[in-house]
Amino acid sequence: MISRFQFVDDHRDTYEVKRLCQALDVNRSSYYKWLAGAEARATRQQKDRVLAEEIRAVHGESGGAYGSPRITAELREKGRRVNEEWVARIMRTFSITGIRLRRRVRTTVPDPAASPVADLFQRDFTAADPGRKYMGDITYLPLAGGEFLYLATVLDCFTARSSAGPSPAACAPAWSPTRCGWQPRPAAVWTAPCSTPTTGLPGLRRPLRPVRGHLRSPRDQ
């Protein structure tokens, strides 16, 4: 967007400066002060263009991920004397943007009244026999309209396979036998009642909702 001072300077050969200043509601003394700093302003703009090229180079090397703090650090490592405010201003002026991580959505609410659970695994996620140690996790599946569904999985530490309920027989409509054990069928509706281990996690208030899909274990990925 052109400034009023620049407009006066562009048309001063056609109209009087006094008349232009009156029409644009600017002070003539302010205009002449702006005109006196034209050389210094041009020098600063040239420095900005040079810095913008250096920023683009660092930005490109990062795959477009770096923002102003990281780019400032990279330029300083190369001996460039810059501050983050200057780099951020140049990035805004020349439309150079880094990757912004999405705000993390909190999907579970810990119950303050729940008793702390002892760490029985001690970072040992192996088992000598099937059905002796289970581990689980919960995540969410985003849907259209800003809604989401919960998805919880329970894995047998011996086979590293999903276990959606107390036994394969109880989940027969949704499960199929395989060489490695019982596995969910593709495109089967998997519903975990509140009494199953998937929702028996301490401190978890919300029950699971039906999820359509095929649960995959780490070995399938």
C-alpha positions as CSV (number, residue, x, y, z in Angstrom):
1,M,0.0,0.0,0.0
2,I,1.5,3.3,-1.1
3,S,2.0,5.9,1.6
4,R,0.6,9.4,1.4
5,F,4.1,10.9,1.4
6,Q,5.0,8.7,-1.6
7,F,1.9,9.8,-3.4
8,V,2.8,13.5,-2.9
9,D,6.3,12.8,-4.1
10,D,5.0,10.9,-7.2
11,H,2.7,13.8,-8.2
12,R,4.8,16.9,-7.1
13,D,5.7,17.7,-10.7
14,T,2.0,17.9,-11.7
15,Y,0.5,19.6,-8.6
16,E,1.9,21.9,-5.9
17,V,3.2,20.2,-2.8
18,K,1.1,22.4,-0.6
19,R,-2.1,21.5,-2.5
20,L,-1.3,17.8,-2.4
21,C,-0.6,17.9,1.3
22,Q,-3.9,19.7,2.0
23,A,-5.8,17.2,-0.1
24,L,-4.2,14.2,1.7
25,D,-4.3,15.9,5.1
26,V,-0.6,15.6,5.7
27,N,1.8,18.1,7.2
28,R,4.3,19.6,4.7
29,S,7.1,19.6,7.3
30,S,6.5,15.9,7.8
31,Y,6.6,15.3,4.1
32,Y,10.0,17.1,3.7
33,K,11.3,15.2,6.7
34,W,10.3,12.0,5.0
35,L,11.9,13.2,1.8
36,A,15.2,13.9,3.6
37,G,15.4,10.3,4.8
38,A,14.9,8.8,1.4
39,E,18.5,7.7,1.0
40,A,18.7,6.1,4.4
41,R,15.4,4.3,3.6
42,A,16.6,3.0,0.3
43,T,19.8,1.6,2.0
44,R,17.6,-0.1,4.6
45,Q,15.4,-1.6,2.0
46,Q,18.4,-3.0,0.1
47,K,19.6,-4.6,3.4
48,D,16.2,-6.1,3.9
49,R,16.3,-7.6,0.4
50,V,19.7,-9.1,1.0
51,L,18.6,-10.6,4.3
52,A,15.4,-11.9,2.7
53,E,17.5,-13.9,0.2
54,E,19.6,-15.4,3.1
55,I,16.4,-16.3,4.9
56,R,14.9,-18.0,1.9
57,A,18.1,-20.1,1.6
58,V,17.9,-21.3,5.2
59,H,14.2,-21.7,4.9
60,G,14.6,-23.8,1.8
61,E,17.3,-26.0,3.4
62,S,14.9,-26.8,6.2
63,G,12.2,-27.9,3.8
64,G,10.1,-24.9,4.6
65,A,9.9,-25.9,8.3
66,Y,11.9,-23.2,10.1
67,G,10.3,-20.1,11.6
68,S,12.0,-16.9,12.7
69,P,13.6,-18.2,15.9
70,R,15.4,-21.1,14.2
71,I,16.3,-19.1,11.1
72,T,17.8,-16.4,13.4
73,A,19.9,-19.1,15.2
74,E,21.1,-20.5,11.8
75,L,22.1,-17.1,10.5
76,R,24.0,-16.3,13.7
77,E,25.9,-19.6,13.4
78,K,27.0,-18.4,9.9
79,G,28.3,-15.1,11.4
80,R,25.3,-13.0,10.5
81,R,24.5,-10.3,13.1
82,V,20.7,-10.3,13.2
83,N,18.0,-10.4,15.8
84,E,14.7,-12.3,15.8
85,E,12.6,-9.2,15.5
86,W,14.3,-8.2,12.2
87,V,14.1,-11.7,10.8
88,A,10.4,-11.9,11.7
89,R,9.7,-8.6,10.1
90,I,11.4,-9.6,6.9
91,M,9.6,-13.0,6.8
92,R,6.2,-11.1,7.2
93,T,7.1,-8.6,4.5
94,F,8.3,-11.2,2.0
95,S,5.6,-13.8,2.9
96,I,8.1,-16.5,4.2
97,T,6.4,-18.8,6.7
98,G,7.5,-21.8,8.6
99,I,5.4,-24.9,9.6
100,R,3.1,-24.2,12.5
101,L,2.2,-27.3,14.6
102,R,-1.4,-27.7,15.3
103,R,-2.5,-27.2,18.9
104,R,-2.6,-30.5,20.7
105,V,-6.2,-31.7,21.4
106,R,-6.7,-33.1,24.9
107,T,-8.8,-36.2,24.5
108,T,-8.7,-37.6,28.0
109,V,-9.4,-36.0,31.4
110,P,-7.7,-37.5,34.4
111,D,-9.9,-38.1,37.4
112,P,-8.5,-36.4,40.5
113,A,-10.1,-39.0,42.7
114,A,-8.4,-41.9,40.9
115,S,-5.7,-43.7,42.9
116,P,-2.2,-43.7,41.3
117,V,-1.4,-46.9,39.5
118,A,1.9,-48.7,40.1
119,D,4.3,-49.2,37.2
120,L,4.2,-53.0,37.0
121,F,5.9,-53.1,33.6
122,Q,9.0,-51.2,34.5
123,R,9.5,-50.5,30.7
124,D,9.5,-54.3,30.0
125,F,6.9,-54.8,27.2
126,T,7.7,-58.5,26.6
127,A,5.9,-61.6,28.0
128,A,6.9,-65.2,28.2
129,D,3.3,-66.5,27.6
130,P,0.2,-65.2,25.8
131,G,-2.5,-63.6,27.9
132,R,-0.3,-62.7,30.8
133,K,0.6,-59.0,30.1
134,Y,-1.5,-56.5,28.2
135,M,-0.7,-52.9,27.2
136,G,-3.0,-50.3,25.8
137,D,-3.3,-46.8,24.5
138,I,-6.1,-44.4,23.5
139,T,-6.3,-41.8,20.7
140,Y,-9.0,-40.0,18.8
141,L,-10.1,-40.0,15.1
142,P,-11.1,-36.5,13.8
143,L,-14.3,-36.3,11.9
144,A,-16.0,-33.6,9.8
145,G,-17.5,-30.8,11.6
146,G,-14.9,-30.7,14.4
147,E,-16.1,-33.9,16.1
148,F,-14.0,-37.0,16.8
149,L,-14.4,-40.5,18.0
150,Y,-12.2,-42.3,20.6
151,L,-10.2,-45.3,19.8
152,A,-8.5,-47.5,22.4
153,T,-6.4,-50.6,21.7
154,V,-5.2,-53.4,24.0
155,L,-2.2,-55.4,22.9
156,D,-1.0,-58.7,24.2
157,C,2.7,-58.3,25.0
158,F,3.5,-61.8,23.9
159,T,2.1,-61.5,20.3
160,A,1.9,-57.7,20.0
161,R,-1.6,-58.3,18.5
162,S,-4.8,-56.4,19.2
163,S,-7.2,-57.7,21.8
164,A,-10.6,-56.0,21.6
165,G,-12.4,-57.8,24.3
166,P,-12.3,-60.5,27.1
167,S,-12.1,-63.4,24.6
168,P,-12.3,-64.1,20.8
169,A,-15.5,-66.0,21.4
170,A,-17.2,-63.0,22.9
171,C,-16.3,-60.9,19.8
172,A,-17.0,-63.7,17.2
173,P,-19.0,-61.5,14.8
174,A,-16.1,-59.1,14.5
175,W,-13.1,-61.4,14.6
176,S,-11.5,-64.0,12.3
177,P,-8.9,-66.7,13.1
178,T,-5.5,-66.2,11.5
179,R,-2.2,-68.0,11.7
180,C,-1.0,-65.6,14.5
181,G,-4.3,-65.7,16.4
182,W,-7.6,-63.9,16.4
183,Q,-7.7,-60.7,14.4
184,P,-10.4,-58.1,13.7
185,R,-12.0,-58.5,10.3
186,P,-11.5,-55.5,7.8
187,A,-14.4,-53.0,7.9
188,A,-15.9,-54.6,11.0
189,V,-17.6,-52.6,13.7
190,W,-15.6,-52.9,16.9
191,T,-17.4,-51.8,20.0
192,A,-15.9,-52.1,23.4
193,P,-18.4,-52.1,26.4
194,C,-17.4,-50.3,29.5
195,S,-16.8,-53.7,31.2
196,T,-13.9,-54.7,28.9
197,P,-10.3,-53.9,29.6
198,T,-10.2,-51.2,26.9
199,T,-12.4,-48.9,29.1
200,G,-11.2,-50.2,32.4
201,L,-8.2,-47.9,32.3
202,P,-7.9,-46.1,35.7
203,G,-8.9,-42.4,35.6
204,L,-10.6,-42.6,32.2
205,R,-14.0,-41.0,32.4
206,R,-15.4,-41.4,28.8
207,P,-16.5,-44.7,27.4
208,L,-15.6,-45.7,23.8
209,R,-17.9,-45.2,20.9
210,P,-18.2,-47.6,17.9
211,V,-15.4,-47.3,15.5
212,R,-15.5,-48.7,11.9
213,G,-12.1,-49.9,10.6
214,H,-9.4,-52.6,10.8
215,L,-7.1,-52.5,13.8
216,R,-3.5,-53.0,12.8
217,S,-0.7,-54.2,15.0
218,P,2.9,-52.8,14.8
219,R,3.9,-55.9,12.8
220,D,1.3,-55.2,10.1
221,Q,2.7,-51.6,9.5
